[in-house]
Every structure is written in C-alpha cells, then in structure tokens.
Amino acid sequence: MALIDPERLAKLLEMTRSPHAAEALTAISRANEVVLSAGLTWKKVVEPVDELRIAADTVRQLIAENEALKTQIAELLGQRRPGGSADDWRSTGNPAAEAAWVLGLQAAGIITLIDRDRNLAAAIQHWPGQPGQPQCDGLAEMVRRIIAETGEKPPP
C-alpha cells in the first residue's frame, strides 16, 4: 500500500473546479487513481476528518470541565481564608518573618518555589539587619503571588 501525497491530492482536487469540463474530469480521474493506488477508498481518506472532529469536541469538553474545576478551586480557596486578596496585602515590616512564612509554606507542600525565589527568601530570612529595597520588593512580589495563588496571608 502506497502513501498518498496530500499536496498532490489537494492540487488535483483544486483542478476539479476548472471551468473546463475535460480538465475537471481529468483531475477527478487522477485523484481517484491516487486514492486507489494507495489501496484506499474515499471513505477511508475522509474518515480522519470525522475522527478529528470527535477529538476536537472532546478537547472542548475537557477545557470546559477544566475551567469549571478552576472556578471551584478558587471558590474553595476563598472559603479557606476569606479576604485573601493579594491587592490589599501590605508588608508586615518584618522581611525575615515574611521570608520564614514563605519557606514554611514550601516546606508544608502548599507552594513550590522556583530556585530564585527560594534563594531570595532564604537570604532575607538570615539577612543581617534590614535587606535592601530590591530584595524587599522581590519578597513583596513573591508574597503577592502566593496570596493570589493560595489565599494565605503572612501572619501580622
């Protein structure tokens, strides 16, 4: 069984739109030869289109279910700690305590930190004195993301 060259078949099928009947019939005949020489029928050629439609419908259904689950998770997280908006969070003024809280959430398996965030939190937790503004800004952004993701807030 030979494979069908999709480009060749597409060109032949385009030629069936010719205003010249003889040219259109020749294109139809050659397209039939391509399908038959591959050991196929036209039904077998177009079946994948139906399978693709079924797969696309399934994907749409799974996406809708996924969105419903995301909404449900967000509602459940909101119930766990009401008022957990990241926008209304203000720093406690104690970066070491905030960093310890972040690292505690990771240790508890509530969040997963990327190396950069984990290293920043660990450095701030053990920083001698007050960290610089860039470090505090990075920690504040990390805390905002965690609040938005989990609904948890650092202790006051």
C-alpha positions in Angstrom: 0.0 0.0 0.0 1.5 3.4 -1.1 1.1 6.6 0.8 -1.0 9.5 -0.5 0.9 12.7 -1.2 -1.5 15.2 0.4 -0.1 18.1 -1.7 -0.6 16.3 -4.9 -4.1 15.2 -4.0 -5.0 18.7 -2.9 -3.8 20.2 -6.2 -5.8 17.6 -8.2 -8.9 18.4 -6.2 -8.4 22.1 -6.8 -8.3 21.4 -10.5 -11.8 19.9 -10.3 -13.0 23.5 -10.0 -11.8 24.2 -13.5 -14.4 25.8 -15.8 -13.3 23.4 -18.5 -15.2 20.1 -18.1 -12.5 18.0 -19.6 -9.8 19.4 -17.3 -12.1 18.9 -14.2 -12.9 15.3 -15.2 -9.2 14.5 -15.8 -8.4 15.9 -12.3 -11.2 13.7 -10.8 -9.9 10.7 -12.6 -6.3 11.3 -11.5 -7.4 11.9 -7.8 -9.2 8.6 -7.9 -6.1 6.9 -9.3 -4.0 8.4 -6.4 -6.5 7.0 -3.8 -6.8 3.6 -5.4 -3.0 3.2 -5.9 -2.7 3.8 -2.1 -5.1 0.9 -1.6 -7.7 3.2 -0.1 -11.3 4.3 -0.7 -12.5 7.8 -0.5 -14.4 6.8 2.7 -11.0 5.9 4.3 -9.5 9.1 3.1 -12.2 11.3 4.8 -12.6 9.2 8.0 -9.7 11.1 9.8 -11.7 14.3 9.3 -14.6 12.8 11.4 -12.1 11.5 14.0 -10.6 14.9 14.2 -14.0 16.5 14.7 -14.7 14.0 17.5 -11.3 14.7 19.1 -11.9 18.5 18.9 -15.3 18.1 20.5 -13.7 16.1 23.3 -11.0 18.7 23.8 -13.6 21.5 24.0 -15.5 19.5 26.7 -12.3 18.9 28.7 -11.4 22.6 28.6 -14.9 23.5 29.8 -14.6 20.9 32.7 -11.1 22.3 33.5 -12.4 25.8 33.7 -15.3 24.7 36.0 -12.7 23.0 38.2 -10.5 26.1 38.3 -13.6 28.1 39.4 -14.4 25.5 42.1 -10.8 25.6 43.4 -10.8 29.4 43.5 -14.1 29.3 45.5 -12.7 26.7 47.9 -9.6 28.7 48.4 -11.6 31.8 49.1 -13.6 29.9 51.8 -10.4 28.7 53.4 -9.2 32.2 54.1 -11.8 35.0 53.3 -10.4 38.3 52.2 -7.3 36.8 50.7 -6.8 39.4 48.1 -3.2 39.9 47.1 -4.0 43.5 46.3 -4.9 44.5 49.8 -1.8 43.0 51.4 0.8 45.3 53.0 4.2 44.2 54.3 4.3 43.3 57.9 7.5 45.3 58.2 9.4 42.2 59.1 11.0 40.8 56.0 12.7 37.9 57.9 9.3 36.8 59.3 7.7 37.1 55.8 10.6 35.0 54.3 10.2 32.4 57.0 6.5 32.2 56.3 7.2 31.7 52.6 9.7 29.0 53.2 7.3 27.4 55.7 4.6 27.2 53.0 7.0 25.4 50.8 8.1 23.0 53.5 4.4 22.2 54.1 3.9 21.5 50.4 1.4 24.3 50.0 3.5 26.0 47.4 6.5 25.2 45.2 9.1 27.9 44.8 11.5 28.3 41.9 15.2 28.4 42.9 15.4 32.2 42.5 12.5 32.7 45.0 13.7 30.1 47.4 17.2 31.6 47.4 15.8 35.1 47.9 13.6 34.1 50.8 16.4 32.1 52.5 18.8 35.0 52.1 16.3 37.5 53.6 15.4 35.2 56.4 19.1 35.2 57.6 19.9 38.8 56.4 21.9 40.8 59.0 19.8 43.9 59.6 17.3 45.3 57.1 17.5 43.9 53.5 17.9 46.4 50.6 14.9 47.8 48.7 15.4 45.4 45.7 15.3 42.4 48.0 12.2 43.7 49.8 10.5 44.5 46.5 11.2 40.9 45.3 9.9 39.4 48.5 6.8 41.6 48.4 6.1 40.5 44.8 6.6 36.8 45.8 4.2 37.2 48.8 1.5 38.8 46.5 1.8 35.8 44.1 1.5 33.4 47.0 -1.6 35.2 48.4 -3.2 35.2 44.9 -2.4 31.5 44.4 -3.3 30.2 47.9 -5.4 32.7 49.7 -3.0 32.5 52.6 -1.5 35.6 54.2 1.6 36.1 56.3 1.0 36.5 60.0 0.9 40.1 61.1 
